[in-house]
Amino acid sequence: MSQKAKPKAKPQPAGTARPATQAAAPTNKPQAERTFWRFALDERWEHTLLILSSVVLLLTGLPQKYRSAAWSQQILATPDQVTLVRTIHHIAAIVLTIEVLYHLGKAIFLLARRKLPGDFLPTIQDVRDAWEMIKYLIFLRKDQPAFGKFNFEQKITYWFLFFGIGIMVVTGFVLWFPVQFTQLFPGGIVPAAKLAHSTESIVALIFIIIWHLYHVHIERLNLSIFTGRLSEEEMRSYHALEFERLTGEKANPEGK
């Protein structure tokens, strides 16, 4: 006698959960944590060039500022050494200037195409966030305020360095080409530029060490400017509003 053919199982649509009897055996393979893009490649290169050029400018500029110090006199002991230090300083200044022009050009290009993101623009919400953070630090608030893509601390860093670097670039060229500038402006522009240039460099150095390095390396190790990404845990903890906007999920579903 011929055997009856067994009926074929109907194919299940993709994404349909299997019945309990057909459940796949659990695996011990850990799931990779989600990461989120934060900085594009050109932005990371900008930051790297900014670090390198700024370090060179400081190392070659401080001996010229403190010319009477013993350590400076050892570095600038001969005219050839003075020329070499100034040449290196000028090369680093050109690199920084090119980067500034690229940064401004990109911003103008995006603004003209109405694609410039407003995440870094200061708003009244930043003032409120700063007040809420102060309340948290003095134990008047239980949990930290939730932030978007960039918090008020990061905006302070950006805009402080934005205007500080602008001052150093402009005054640096005045000191580099004093004759040309005094043909257009009063002679007092040169000593004023010297004072502004050297003072702003020290202020920027102190700001980076006390403010920027603390928030990036001491408070937490944030390497997203080099990797371009943030982990899901970092997004939930430090950029909860941005995490919720991107995923539609609650950053802290347990409400802790």
C-alpha positions as CSV (number, residue, x, y, z in Angstrom):
1,M,0.0,0.0,0.0
2,S,1.3,3.5,-0.8
3,Q,2.0,5.7,2.2
4,K,0.3,9.0,2.4
5,A,2.6,11.9,1.9
6,K,3.0,14.0,5.0
7,P,1.6,17.5,4.6
8,K,4.3,20.2,4.3
9,A,4.6,22.7,7.1
10,K,3.4,26.1,6.1
11,P,6.2,28.6,5.9
12,Q,6.1,31.3,8.6
13,P,6.4,34.9,7.8
14,A,9.7,36.5,8.7
15,G,9.9,37.8,12.2
16,T,7.2,35.4,13.5
17,A,8.1,33.9,16.8
18,R,8.5,30.1,16.8
19,P,6.2,27.8,18.8
20,A,7.6,26.7,22.1
21,T,8.2,23.2,20.7
22,Q,10.3,24.7,17.9
23,A,12.3,27.2,20.0
24,A,15.9,27.4,19.2
25,A,18.3,26.3,21.9
26,P,19.7,29.3,23.9
27,T,23.2,30.3,23.1
28,N,25.8,31.8,25.3
29,K,27.1,34.2,22.7
30,P,26.9,37.7,24.1
31,Q,25.1,40.3,22.0
32,A,27.2,43.3,20.9
33,E,26.3,46.5,22.6
34,R,24.7,49.2,20.4
35,T,26.9,52.2,19.6
36,F,25.8,55.6,18.3
37,W,27.6,57.9,15.8
38,R,28.7,61.2,17.4
39,F,31.5,62.7,15.4
40,A,32.2,62.4,11.6
41,L,35.6,61.6,10.3
42,D,36.5,65.2,9.4
43,E,35.4,66.4,12.8
44,R,37.8,63.9,14.5
45,W,40.6,65.0,12.2
46,E,39.9,68.6,13.1
47,H,40.2,67.9,16.8
48,T,43.4,65.9,16.3
49,L,45.0,68.8,14.3
50,L,43.8,71.2,16.9
51,I,45.5,69.3,19.7
52,L,48.8,68.9,17.8
53,S,49.0,72.5,16.5
54,S,48.0,73.9,19.9
55,V,50.6,71.9,21.7
56,V,53.3,73.0,19.3
57,L,52.1,76.6,19.6
58,L,52.3,76.5,23.4
59,L,55.7,74.8,23.5
60,T,57.2,77.4,21.1
61,G,55.2,80.4,22.4
62,L,55.8,80.2,26.1
63,P,59.6,80.5,25.8
64,Q,59.0,83.7,23.8
65,K,56.5,85.1,26.4
66,Y,58.8,84.4,29.4
67,R,62.0,85.4,27.7
68,S,63.7,86.5,31.0
69,A,63.2,83.0,32.7
70,A,66.2,80.8,33.0
71,W,64.6,77.9,31.2
72,S,63.6,80.2,28.3
73,Q,67.1,81.6,27.9
74,Q,68.4,78.0,27.5
75,I,65.9,77.4,24.7
76,L,66.5,80.7,23.0
77,A,70.3,80.9,23.7
78,T,71.3,81.9,20.2
79,P,69.8,83.8,17.3
80,D,69.6,80.6,15.3
81,Q,67.5,79.0,18.1
82,V,65.3,82.0,18.3
83,T,64.7,81.8,14.5
84,L,64.0,78.0,14.6
85,V,61.5,78.4,17.5
86,R,59.7,81.2,15.7
87,T,59.6,79.3,12.4
88,I,58.1,76.2,14.1
89,H,55.6,78.5,15.8
90,H,54.6,80.1,12.5
91,I,54.2,76.7,10.8
92,A,51.9,75.5,13.6
93,A,50.0,78.8,13.3
94,I,49.4,78.3,9.6
95,V,48.1,74.8,10.3
96,L,45.7,76.2,12.9
97,T,44.6,79.0,10.6
98,I,43.8,76.5,7.8
99,E,41.8,74.4,10.2
100,V,39.9,77.5,11.4
101,L,39.1,78.5,7.8
102,Y,37.9,75.0,7.0
103,H,35.7,75.0,10.1
104,L,34.1,78.3,9.3
105,G,33.8,77.5,5.6
106,K,32.0,74.2,6.4
107,A,29.7,76.0,8.8
108,I,28.8,78.7,6.2
109,F,28.3,76.0,3.5
110,L,25.9,74.1,5.7
111,L,24.2,77.3,6.8
112,A,23.6,78.3,3.1
113,R,22.1,74.9,2.4
114,R,20.0,75.1,5.7
115,K,21.7,71.9,7.0
116,L,23.7,73.4,9.8
117,P,22.8,71.5,13.0
118,G,21.8,73.7,15.9
119,D,23.0,71.2,18.6
120,F,25.9,73.5,19.6
121,L,24.0,76.7,19.7
122,P,23.4,78.1,23.2
123,T,19.8,78.3,24.3
124,I,17.9,79.2,27.5
125,Q,17.6,75.5,28.2
126,D,21.3,75.5,28.8
127,V,20.9,78.0,31.6
128,R,18.1,75.9,33.1
129,D,20.3,72.8,32.8
130,A,23.2,74.5,34.5
131,W,21.0,75.5,37.4
132,E,19.6,72.0,37.7
133,M,23.2,70.6,37.7
134,I,24.2,73.0,40.5
135,K,21.2,71.8,42.5
136,Y,22.3,68.2,41.9
137,L,25.9,69.0,43.0
138,I,24.7,70.6,46.3
139,F,22.3,67.7,47.0
140,L,19.1,69.6,46.3
141,R,18.2,67.3,43.5
142,K,18.2,63.5,43.5
143,D,19.3,62.7,40.0
144,Q,21.3,64.5,37.2
145,P,19.3,66.5,34.6
146,A,18.9,64.8,31.2
147,F,20.8,66.3,28.3
148,G,20.6,66.2,24.5
149,K,23.4,65.6,22.1
150,F,25.6,68.3,23.7
151,N,25.2,69.5,27.3
152,F,25.9,73.0,28.6
153,E,29.4,72.1,29.7
154,Q,30.4,71.0,26.2
155,K,28.8,74.1,24.7
156,I,30.9,76.3,27.1
157,T,34.0,74.5,26.0
158,Y,33.3,74.9,22.3
159,W,32.3,78.6,22.4
160,F,35.1,79.6,24.7
161,L,37.7,78.0,22.5
162,F,36.0,79.3,19.3
163,F,36.4,82.9,20.4
164,G,39.7,82.3,22.1
165,I,41.3,80.7,19.1
166,G,39.9,83.5,16.9
167,I,41.6,86.1,19.1
168,M,44.9,84.3,19.0
169,V,44.8,83.9,15.2
170,V,44.0,87.5,14.5
171,T,46.5,88.9,17.1
172,G,49.1,86.4,16.0
173,F,49.1,87.7,12.4
174,V,49.3,91.3,13.7
175,L,52.5,90.3,15.5
176,W,53.8,88.4,12.5
177,F,53.2,91.3,10.1
178,P,53.4,94.5,12.2
179,V,54.5,96.8,9.4
180,Q,51.6,95.8,7.2
181,F,49.0,96.2,9.9
182,T,50.3,99.5,11.2
183,Q,49.9,100.9,7.7
184,L,46.1,100.4,8.1
185,F,45.7,100.8,11.9
186,P,47.3,102.9,14.6
187,G,50.7,101.7,16.0
188,G,49.1,100.9,19.3
189,I,47.6,97.8,17.7
190,V,50.9,95.9,18.0
191,P,51.4,96.1,21.8
192,A,47.7,95.5,22.3
193,A,47.9,92.4,20.1
194,K,50.9,91.2,22.0
195,L,49.1,91.5,25.3
196,A,45.9,89.9,24.0
197,H,47.8,87.1,22.2
198,S,49.9,86.0,25.2
199,T,47.2,86.4,27.8
200,E,44.6,84.5,25.8
201,S,47.0,81.6,25.3
202,I,47.5,81.3,29.1
203,V,43.8,81.6,29.8
204,A,43.1,78.9,27.1
205,L,45.7,76.6,28.7
206,I,44.2,77.0,32.2
207,F,40.7,76.5,30.8
208,I,41.6,73.3,29.0
209,I,43.5,71.8,32.0
210,I,40.9,72.7,34.6
211,W,37.6,72.5,32.7
212,H,37.9,70.5,29.5
213,L,40.2,67.7,30.7
214,Y,38.2,67.3,33.9
215,H,34.9,66.8,32.1
216,V,36.5,64.5,29.4
217,H,39.1,62.5,31.2
218,I,38.5,62.7,35.0
219,E,34.8,62.8,35.4
220,R,34.5,60.1,32.8
221,L,36.8,58.8,30.0
222,N,35.1,60.0,26.9
223,L,37.0,59.0,23.7
224,S,34.2,59.6,21.2
225,I,36.1,62.5,19.6
226,F,38.7,59.9,18.5
227,T,36.4,56.8,17.9
228,G,33.4,58.8,16.6
229,R,31.0,56.7,18.7
230,L,29.4,56.5,22.1
231,S,28.2,53.3,23.8
232,E,24.6,52.7,24.6
233,E,25.4,53.0,28.3
234,E,27.1,56.4,27.8
235,M,24.2,57.6,25.7
236,R,21.6,56.5,28.4
237,S,23.7,58.1,31.2
238,Y,25.0,61.3,29.7
239,H,22.8,62.1,26.7
240,A,19.4,60.6,27.7
241,L,17.3,63.0,25.6
242,E,19.3,62.3,22.5
243,F,19.1,58.6,23.1
244,E,15.3,58.8,23.4
245,R,15.1,60.9,20.3
246,L,17.1,58.4,18.2
247,T,15.6,55.2,19.5
248,G,12.2,56.0,20.8
249,E,13.1,54.1,24.0
250,K,13.2,55.4,27.5
251,A,16.8,56.0,28.6
252,N,16.0,54.9,32.2
253,P,13.0,52.6,31.9
254,E,13.2,51.5,35.6
255,G,13.0,55.1,36.7
256,K,16.0,54.8,39.0
